[in-house]
Amino acid sequence: MNDDITPGTGAAPEEPATGEEQTSHHHKGFSSKLGFVLAAAGSAVGLGNLWRFPYLAAKYGGGVFLLCYILLAVTFGFCLLVLEIAIGRKTGKGAISAFAALNKKAKWFGFIVIIVPIIIVPYYCVIGGWVVRYIVAFVAGDSMLLGESATLETSAEFFSAFTASPWQPIVFFLIFAIATVLVVIGGVQKGIERISKILMPLLAVLAVFLMIYVLCQDGAIEGVKDLFIPDFSEFTYETLLAALGQLFYSMSLAMGIMITYGSYMKKDAKISGAARQISICDTAFAIVAATIIIPSIYAFSPDPQSAVASSGPSLMFVQLPAVFNNLPGGRWIGALFFVLVFFAALTSSISLVETIVAILRENCHLKRWVACAIVFGFSLLLGSLSSLGFGPLSMVQIGGKGILDMFDWVSNSVIMPLVAIGTCIIAGFFSDVGSIMDEVGMKSKAFRTYFLIMIRFVGPLCMAAILISGIFMTL
């Protein structure tokens, strides 16, 4: 690839390399379009779909929020997803070298991009460890979560006692982190693609089974109404902003993931078609997850309004276990639910780790296992800090936030919006954006114009709104 690209020329792209040549700088790419779509969808389907989407849908008018989310997904979100995949496949490189290939002066920006997964991986693995602990607890039938003596209060006590322990969360964090790294060590085809082809179908089957089971329970219909019937009186600017923010985080944008996975994509696969399938998978899973969680709360929570107002760890690890305790067969339904969460978290953490590993291999010329060992090492350090922030280091507060919450806020509310803005501006104004559109296969002049408007103007403005609102909500 030519590294010296004239900004904004729209010139025709160079003769494309084959999929094998394109990825030969550090490894083979995905063996098929299906492998790419499942891996990318696995990255997009994560904890945000399970503990943030249902809460936002319930808070912002149910069907109104869903309509806003779907509208944004098929317009703005689709264009950003296409852009990142196209940058990856066009350059055949990871985030740092990809931006250098777009414009030599933009290499520095790639270093900012890679900060996102470096921050997220450690605390994401900590939360993944919590999920593993809850699988064990439900399978074992822990009395604080299950049985006549189990209540919402004992559920909260179980979570608090577990996370405050100086060693238990770290043990389960290590289990999750090791599982992630072992998959990545296997490589793109034998590790990531193979596990995605197994876990994603299992994820879909589990999600549909749990949804059908919940919908068959008495009282669940009230949750369905709350989730799907639009309440237009609830529509405000905040509704649109919440849908935009959820879409942005949910689709694995601005983390370097889709650029990395795009660099593994075969040249004969259609980017727009793959992006459409990824968007559909991600949106469908988010809606199914909400259809599991909200109706189950309405059917079995003693205080459904309070429960649906919860988000994040409180919803996942306190409210839902109490709900499962009241479900018929709740012990095994709870276990299956947390297995579902484990699959979703694992496929996301794999993509985050692979993004860093690809950078290390490409720029430091390391063997895959060495790069994985480095990622595991710093994840162990930062992950332990995040974990201990609920126990021995709970006194460490930055701006009123604990260690894990601060990592989450910095990455999600500050750096990711900045990365998205920078990606749009660099690709839209300071690169050969015409060749990026050619990489996608855009032939229609109208669609090329629409794509340019989205990337150059709508994208940066939307991301700036998320950035500003995220900062002001914290102040």
C-alpha positions in Angstrom: 0.0 0.0 0.0 1.1 3.5 -0.7 1.7 5.4 2.6 1.7 8.8 1.0 -1.9 9.5 0.3 -3.1 12.9 -1.0 -5.9 14.1 1.2 -9.4 14.0 -0.2 -8.4 13.2 -3.8 -10.9 10.3 -4.3 -8.4 8.6 -6.6 -8.9 5.0 -7.6 -7.4 2.5 -5.2 -4.4 0.4 -6.0 -4.8 -3.1 -7.4 -6.0 -5.1 -4.4 -3.9 -7.8 -2.9 -5.3 -11.2 -2.3 -6.6 -12.1 1.2 -3.4 -14.1 1.9 -1.1 -11.3 0.7 -3.1 -8.7 2.5 -2.7 -10.3 5.9 0.8 -11.9 5.4 2.4 -9.1 7.5 1.5 -10.9 10.7 -0.9 -13.8 10.1 -3.6 -15.4 8.0 -7.0 -13.8 7.9 -10.5 -15.2 8.4 -11.1 -18.2 6.1 -14.6 -17.1 5.2 -17.0 -14.2 5.3 -19.1 -16.2 7.8 -16.1 -16.5 10.1 -15.5 -12.7 9.9 -19.2 -11.9 10.5 -19.5 -14.2 13.5 -16.3 -13.0 15.1 -17.2 -9.3 14.5 -20.8 -9.9 15.8 -19.3 -11.7 18.8 -17.2 -8.6 19.5 -20.3 -6.3 19.2 -22.5 -8.6 21.3 -21.2 -8.0 24.9 -22.1 -6.8 28.4 -23.5 -3.5 27.1 -26.3 -5.4 25.3 -27.2 -7.2 28.6 -26.9 -4.7 31.3 -27.2 -1.3 29.6 -29.6 -1.7 26.7 -32.6 -3.1 28.7 -32.2 -0.3 31.3 -32.1 2.4 28.7 -35.0 1.0 26.9 -37.1 0.9 30.1 -36.0 4.4 31.1 -36.5 6.2 27.8 -40.0 5.2 26.7 -39.6 1.5 25.5 -40.6 1.4 21.9 -39.5 5.0 21.4 -36.0 4.2 22.4 -36.0 1.1 20.2 -37.2 3.1 17.2 -34.4 5.7 17.8 -31.8 3.0 18.2 -32.8 1.1 15.0 -33.0 4.3 13.0 -29.5 5.3 14.1 -28.2 1.7 13.6 -29.2 1.7 9.9 -27.8 5.1 9.2 -25.0 6.6 11.3 -23.9 3.3 13.0 -23.8 1.4 9.7 -21.6 4.1 8.1 -19.1 4.1 10.9 -18.9 0.3 11.0 -18.4 0.2 7.2 -15.7 2.9 7.5 -13.7 1.0 10.1 -13.9 -2.3 8.4 -12.9 -0.7 5.1 -9.9 1.1 6.6 -8.7 -2.3 8.0 -9.2 -4.2 4.7 -7.8 -1.4 2.5 -4.6 -1.1 4.5 -4.3 -4.7 5.7 -2.9 -3.4 9.0 -3.7 -2.9 12.7 -4.8 0.5 14.0 -1.5 2.2 14.3 -0.2 1.3 10.8 -3.6 1.6 9.3 -3.8 5.3 10.1 -0.2 5.8 9.0 -1.3 4.2 5.7 -4.2 6.6 5.4 -1.9 9.6 6.0 1.7 9.5 7.2 1.0 12.3 9.6 -1.8 10.4 11.3 0.3 7.6 12.7 0.2 9.2 16.1 -3.6 8.9 16.1 -3.3 5.1 16.0 -1.5 5.2 19.4 -4.6 7.0 20.9 -6.9 4.3 19.4 -5.0 1.5 21.0 -5.3 3.1 24.5 -9.0 2.1 24.5 -8.5 -1.7 24.5 -5.5 -1.4 26.7 -7.7 0.2 29.4 -10.8 -1.9 28.8 -9.3 -5.4 28.7 -8.2 -5.6 32.3 -11.5 -4.5 33.9 -13.6 -6.3 31.3 -11.9 -9.6 32.4 -12.6 -8.7 36.0 -16.3 -8.5 35.2 -16.0 -11.7 33.2 -14.6 -13.3 36.3 -17.7 -12.2 38.2 -19.8 -13.9 35.6 -17.9 -17.2 36.1 -18.4 -16.9 39.9 -22.2 -16.6 39.4 -22.2 -19.6 37.1 -20.6 -21.6 39.8 -22.9 -20.2 42.5 -26.1 -21.1 40.5 -24.9 -24.6 39.6 -23.9 -25.2 43.2 -27.2 -23.8 44.5 -25.8 -21.1 46.8 -28.2 -20.4 49.6 -27.7 -16.6 49.5 -29.0 -16.6 45.9 -31.4 -19.6 45.8 -34.0 -21.0 48.1 -36.6 -19.7 50.6 -34.1 -17.7 52.6 -32.7 -15.9 49.5 -34.0 -12.4 49.0 -32.9 -9.2 47.2 -31.0 -8.2 50.3 -29.1 -11.5 50.5 -28.4 -11.2 46.7 -26.9 -7.8 47.4 -24.9 -9.1 50.3 -23.5 -12.0 48.2 -22.3 -9.6 45.5 -20.8 -7.1 48.0 -19.0 -9.9 50.0 -17.6 -11.5 46.8 -16.3 -8.3 45.2 -14.9 -7.0 48.6 -12.8 -10.2 49.0 -9.1 -9.6 48.4 -8.6 -12.9 46.6 -11.8 -14.5 45.3 -12.5 -12.0 42.4 -8.9 -12.2 41.3 -9.1 -16.0 41.1 -12.1 -15.8 38.8 -10.6 -12.9 36.9 -7.6 -15.1 36.1 -9.9 -17.9 34.9 -11.6 -15.6 32.5 -8.4 -13.9 31.4 -6.6 -17.2 30.7 -9.6 -18.5 28.7 -9.5 -15.3 26.6 -5.7 -15.5 26.0 -5.8 -19.2 25.1 -8.2 -18.5 22.3 -6.1 -15.6 21.0 -2.9 -17.7 21.1 -4.6 -20.1 18.7 -4.6 -17.4 16.0 -7.2 -15.9 13.8 -8.5 -19.1 12.0 -7.8 -21.8 14.6 -8.6 -19.6 17.6 -10.9 -16.7 17.1 -12.8 -17.9 14.0 -13.2 -21.5 15.4 -14.5 -20.4 18.8 -16.8 -17.8 17.2 -18.4 -20.5 15.0 -19.1 -22.5 18.2 -20.1 -19.8 20.7 -22.2 -17.5 18.5 -24.7 -20.2 17.5 -24.8 -21.4 21.2 -25.4 -17.8 22.2 -28.3 -17.5 19.8 -29.9 -20.8 20.9 -29.5 -19.9 24.6 -30.9 -16.4 24.2 -34.0 -17.6 22.2 -34.6 -20.4 24.7 -34.5 -18.1 27.7 -36.7 -15.5 25.9 -39.4 -18.1 25.2 -39.2 -19.5 28.7 -39.6 -16.0 30.3 -42.4 -15.0 27.9 -44.4 -18.1 29.0 -44.5 -16.9 32.6 -47.5 -15.1 34.1 -47.0 -11.4 34.3 -44.3 -11.2 31.7 -46.6 -9.5 29.2 -46.5 -6.3 31.3 -42.7 -6.2 30.7 -43.2 -6.8 27.0 -45.6 -3.8 26.9 -43.2 -1.6 28.8 -40.4 -2.6 26.4 -42.1 -2.4 23.0 -45.1 -0.1 23.2 -43.8 3.4 22.3 -44.5 6.2 24.8 -43.9 9.3 22.7 -44.3 11.5 25.7 -41.0 10.1 26.9 -39.2 11.2 23.7 -36.6 14.0 24.4 -33.2 14.9 23.2 -31.8 12.7 26.0 -33.6 9.7 24.4 -31.8 10.3 21.1 -28.5 10.8 22.9 -28.9 7.6 25.0 -29.7 5.6 21.9 -26.7 7.1 20.1 -24.4 6.3 23.0 -25.6 2.8 23.3 -25.2 2.2 19.6 -21.7 3.6 19.6 -20.6 1.3 22.5 -22.6 -1.7 21.4 -21.1 -2.0 17.9 -17.5 -2.1 19.0 -16.7 1.2 17.3 -13.6 3.4 18.1 -11.7 0.6 19.8 -9.5 -0.5 16.8 -11.4 -3.8 16.8 -13.2 -3.5 13.5 -10.1 -2.1 11.8 -8.1 -5.1 13.1 -10.8 -7.6 12.0 -11.3 -5.8 8.7 -7.6 -6.3 8.0 -8.3 -10.1 8.2 -11.3 -9.9 5.8 -11.0 -11.6 2.4 -11.0 -9.2 -0.5 -13.8 -10.9 -2.3 -16.2 -10.4 0.6 -18.6 -7.5 0.5 -18.0 -5.1 3.3 -21.5 -3.5 3.2 -23.2 -6.9 3.4 -21.0 -8.0 6.3 -21.6 -4.8 8.1 -25.3 -5.1 7.6 -25.2 -8.7 9.1 -23.1 -7.6 12.1 -25.6 -4.7 12.8 -28.6 -7.1 12.5 -26.9 -9.7 14.9 -26.0 -7.0 17.4 -29.4 -5.3 17.4 -31.3 -8.6 17.5 -29.3 -9.8 20.4 -29.9 -6.5 22.3 -33.6 -6.7 21.8 -33.8 -10.4 22.7 -31.7 -9.7 25.9 -34.1 -6.9 26.8 -37.0 -9.3 26.2 -35.4 -11.8 28.6 -34.6 -9.3 31.3 -37.5 -6.7 31.4 -40.4 -9.3 31.3 -38.7 -11.5 33.9 -38.4 -8.6 36.2 -42.1 -7.6 35.8 -43.1 -11.2 36.3 -41.1 -12.0 39.4 -39.5 -9.0 41.0 -41.3 -7.6 44.1 -40.5 -4.1 43.0 -40.2 -4.1 39.1 -40.0 -0.3 38.7 -37.0 -0.2 41.0 -35.4 -3.2 39.4 -35.7 -1.9 35.8 -34.3 1.4 37.0 -31.0 -0.5 37.8 -28.2 -0.8 35.3 -24.8 -2.3 35.2 -23.6 -4.6 38.0 -26.7 -3.9 40.1 -29.0 -5.2 37.4 -26.9 -8.1 36.4 -25.5 -9.4 39.8 -28.1 -8.2 42.3 -31.6 -7.7 40.8 -31.6 -10.6 38.2 -30.4 -13.3 40.6 -33.2 -12.4 43.0 -35.6 -12.6 40.0 -34.3 -16.1 39.0 -34.8 -17.3 42.5 -38.5 -16.8 42.0 -38.6 -18.4 38.6 -39.7 -22.0 38.2 -36.4 -23.9 37.7 -34.6 -20.7 38.6 -31.4 -22.4 39.6 -30.8 -23.8 36.1 -32.3 -20.8 34.3 -30.0 -18.6 36.3 -27.0 -20.8 35.4 -27.9 -20.8 31.7 -28.3 -17.0 31.8 -24.9 -16.5 33.2 -23.4 -19.0 30.7 -25.1 -16.8 28.0 -23.4 -13.7 29.6 -20.1 -15.6 29.7 -20.2 -16.4 26.0 -21.1 -12.7 25.2 -18.3 -11.4 27.4 -15.7 -13.9 26.1 -16.2 -13.1 22.4 -15.9 -9.4 23.2 -12.8 -9.8 25.3 -11.2 -11.9 22.6 -11.6 -9.1 20.1 -10.1 -6.6 22.5 -7.1 -8.7 23.2 -6.6 -9.5 19.6 -6.5 -5.8 18.7 -3.6 -5.3 21.1 -1.8 -8.5 20.1 -2.0 -7.5 16.4 -0.4 -4.1 17.1 2.4 -5.7 19.1 3.1 -8.3 16.4 3.0 -5.8 13.6 5.0 -3.0 15.2 7.3 -5.0 17.6 7.7 -8.1 15.4 6.8 -10.4 18.3 5.6 -14.0 18.2 1.9 -14.4 18.9 2.4 -16.2 22.3 4.9 -13.5 23.4 2.4 -10.7 22.5 -0.3 -12.6 24.4 1.9 -13.0 27.4 2.5 -9.2 27.5 -1.2 -8.5 27.3 -1.9 -11.0 30.0 0.8 -9.4 32.2 -0.4 -5.9 32.1 -4.0 -7.1 32.3 -3.1 -9.0 35.5 -1.7 -5.8 37.0 -4.5 -3.3 36.0 -7.2 -6.0 36.5 -6.0 -6.7 40.0 -6.2 -3.0 40.8 -9.7 -2.8 39.4 -10.7 -5.9 41.4 -9.1 -4.6 44.7 -10.9 -1.3 44.2 -14.0 -3.0 45.6 -12.1 -4.3 48.7 -8.7 -3.3 50.1 -8.4 -0.3 47.7 -12.0 0.9 48.0 -10.7 4.1 49.6 -9.0 5.0 46.3 -11.5 7.4 44.7 -10.9 9.6 41.7 -13.6 12.2 41.1 -16.0 10.1 43.3 -15.4 7.0 41.2 -13.7 3.8 42.2 -10.8 2.3 40.1 -12.9 0.2 37.8 -15.5 2.9 37.3 -12.8 5.4 36.5 -11.2 3.1 33.9 -14.7 2.6 32.4 -15.5 6.4 32.3 -12.2 7.4 30.8 -12.3 4.8 28.1 -16.0 5.0 27.2 -17.0 8.6 27.9 -13.7 10.4 26.9 -11.3 8.4 24.7 -13.8 6.5 22.5 -15.7 9.6 21.4 -12.4 11.3 20.7 -11.3 8.3 18.6 -14.5 8.2 16.7 -14.3 12.0 15.9 -10.7 11.6 14.9 -11.4 8.6 12.7 -14.1 10.4 10.8 -12.0 13.5 10.3 -8.9 11.8 9.2 -10.7 9.4 6.9 -13.1 12.1 5.6 -10.8 15.0 5.1 -7.1 13.9 5.3 -7.0 10.6 3.3 -8.0 9.3 0.0 -11.6 8.8 1.0 -12.5 7.9 -2.6 -10.4 4.8 -2.4 -12.0 3.9 0.9 -15.4 4.1 -0.7 -14.1 2.1 -3.7 -12.9 -0.6 -1.2 -16.5 -0.9 0.1 -17.7 -1.1 -3.5 -19.8 2.1 -3.5 -20.8 2.8 -7.0 -23.9 5.0 -6.6 -23.0 8.7 -6.6 -26.0 9.4 -4.2 -24.7 6.8 -1.7 -21.2 8.1 -1.9 -22.4 11.6 -1.2 -24.6 10.3 1.7 -21.6 8.3 3.1 -19.3 11.4 2.9 -21.9 13.6 4.7 -22.2 11.0 7.5 -18.5 10.6 7.9 -17.4 14.2 7.6 -20.2 16.0 9.4 -22.9 13.9 11.1 -20.4 11.5 12.7 -18.2 14.1 14.3 -21.1 16.1 15.5 -22.9 13.1 17.1 -19.6 12.0 18.8 -19.0 15.5 20.1 -22.5 15.4 21.6 -21.7 12.1 23.4 -18.4 13.4 24.6 -19.8 16.7 26.0 -22.8 15.0 27.6 -20.6 12.3 29.1 -18.3 14.9 30.7 -21.1 17.2 31.9 -23.1 14.3 33.4 -20.0 13.5 35.5 -19.3 17.0 36.7 
